[in-house]
Each structure stands twice: as structure tokens, then as C-alpha cells.
């Protein structure tokens, strides 16, 4: 029995270490975070920028991609689909696919190897291998769920920031700036309030400089974010460029539509909150009220029955 407790403790420590390592790796491979930190911390000395990379970054950029090659899909369609999911979650690094697959591989293999070592070394019963099997299943599906969660959070931040960005875009266009210059301007203005959307508009502006039309660059932004609102905005810009309509009026209508949609979404969440609060009310508040109200009465009833006996 003590051996089984030791085994469970060691497996728990190993899983916690893997989770923290994965969190550190994710922070290292997100280029947007590094870009924002470099822009905010402008007082950083030159010696810090020229320092050698840390061990975690070296492992994330050199060792883990080689591990990810072991389970990389052979089909081009599967690789493209997984890479698109990573882009939509905000990972634009060249090694993001290999790092993601390497993380899944480590979550599956490391617990199994540790348990086998303890089963062989300490002579523990084979039923202990059930725990790494469960952890392996979690390691197979857990990173995918985490990726979808990152994507949904990123889309929520974009939905909240997009109406403000369109308002600034309308002001810039009506002030006499061209659409590419307006995109560059709002990318600078949104740097503090909405840094992620600011980075995306910076990328849109660079694509326009490389030869794309603003509509095509916004279509690429809609693909990277997988947001219907941005795709509709790209369609509005394309139609305005094609038919010669007023771009400022089109953007104003699109901004009002997004603002109304954001308000409706907030009202929907407020209506759901009244239903969701019933669960903690029934589970935690009502039992406490019953204990406070009925507790003394039940005590008196029990005393009465005891006196009768």
C-alpha cells in the first residue's frame, strides 16, 4: 500500500512538471507576446537584447520540433488543417506545428515511461499502469481542447475590439486619409487598449505594402481569426472598391452593425446569468438556509421524541 501511494505521488509530480513546462513553452513560442513586451518595455538595455537565449527557449526551438516530427501527420490535408487551427489560436511561429505535436507526444509517453520504470524497479502491481493510460488519453485530447479554448478567447477579444477599431477607421477615412494609411493609424492607436488587434492590423498594413488590396488583406485577417464579422468587413471593403461606393459610409454602417451585435451579445450573456446562478444557489445557498431554519426545529422534535420514550 505505501508503494502505491509513492507511485501516485510521483505520477502527480511528473504531470505537474509537464504542465508547467508546456505553459513555459507556449509563452516562448507566441511571437505576439514577445513583440508587445518589446514595445512596452522600451527602456530595456541593449545588453538584454543581445543576451544568449534561455535554456527553455533553446529546447523549444531546437529539441522539441525534432520530437514533433515523430507523430507529424503524413497527409497534407491533416497538416494544413492542424496548422490552420494553430494560426487561428494565435500561434504564427514556423515551429508551432512541431511544438504542438511534441507536447502531445510528451503527455502521452512520459507518464507511461515513468510508470513502467517504477513497476519494473519497485515491483509494483501492473494495475498501476492504469493511471498512465488515463493520463495518456488526457494528453491525446487535452492539447486540442486547450487550443480551441485559446481560439475562442481570442475571438471574444476581437469581437470586443472590432467596433472601436471601425469607429477610428471611419474617423481617419473621413479625415482625408486613404484606407491603408487609416489602417496603419488605428494600428498605432489601438496598441495599448487592444494589442492583439493592433498587431493584426499591423500585419494587414504590411500585406498591403507587399501588393495586396486592403480587401484581400482583410480577408486574410478573417481567415486568421475565423471571425464572421471580419469576413463581412472584408466583403464590404471589396464591394466598395469594386463598385466605387463611399468607403466611409460603408464602414460606418458596418461599425454600427457590429456595435449592435456586441450589445445583443452582452444582453444574451446577462439573460444566461440568471439561469446559471440557479446551480450554485441550489447546491450551496439553499442547504445552508435549510440548516439554519430547520436545524433548531429538528432538534426540538428529536428532544420531544426522546422525552416521550
C-alpha positions, 0 to 999 in steps of 0.5 A: 500500500505505501508503494502505491501511494509513492507511485501516485505521488510521483505520477502527480509530480511528473504531470505537474512538471509537464504542465508547467513546462508546456505553459513555459513553452507556449509563452516562448513560442507566441511571437505576439507576446514577445513583440508587445513586451518589446514595445512596452518595455522600451527602456530595456538595455541593449545588453538584454537584447543581445543576451544568449537565449534561455535554456527553455527557449533553446529546447523549444526551438531546437529539441522539441520540433525534432520530437514533433516530427515523430507523430507529424501527420503524413497527409497534407490535408491533416497538416494544413488543417492542424496548422490552420487551427494553430494560426487561428489560436494565435500561434504564427511561429514556423515551429508551432506545428512541431511544438504542438505535436511534441507536447502531445507526444510528451503527455502521452509517453512520459507518464507511461515511461515513468510508470513502467520504470517504477513497476519494473524497479519497485515491483509494483502491481501492473494495475498501476499502469492504469493511471498512465493510460488515463493520463495518456488519453488526457494528453491525446485530447487535452492539447486540442481542447486547450487550443480551441479554448485559446481560439475562442478567447481570442475571438471574444477579444476581437469581437470586443475590439472590432467596433472601436477599431471601425469607429477610428477607421471611419474617423481617419477615412473621413479625415482625408486619409486613404484606407491603408494609411487609416489602417496603419493609424488605428494600428498605432492607436489601438496598441495599448487598449487592444494589442492583439488587434493592433498587431493584426492590423499591423500585419494587414498594413504590411500585406498591403505594402507587399501588393495586396488590396486592403480587401484581400488583406482583410480577408486574410485577417478573417481567415486568421481569426475565423471571425464572421464579422471580419469576413463581412468587413472584408466583403464590404471593403471589396464591394466598395472598391469594386463598385466605387461606393463611399468607403466611409459610409460603408464602414460606418454602417458596418461599425454600427452593425457590429456595435449592435451585435456586441450589445445583443451579445452582452444582453444574451450573456446577462439573460444566461446569468440568471439561469446559471446562478440557479446551480450554485444557489441550489447546491450551496445557498439553499442547504445552508438556509435549510440548516439554519431554519430547520436545524433548531426545529429538528432538534426540538422534535428529536428532544420531544421524541426522546422525552416521550420514550 
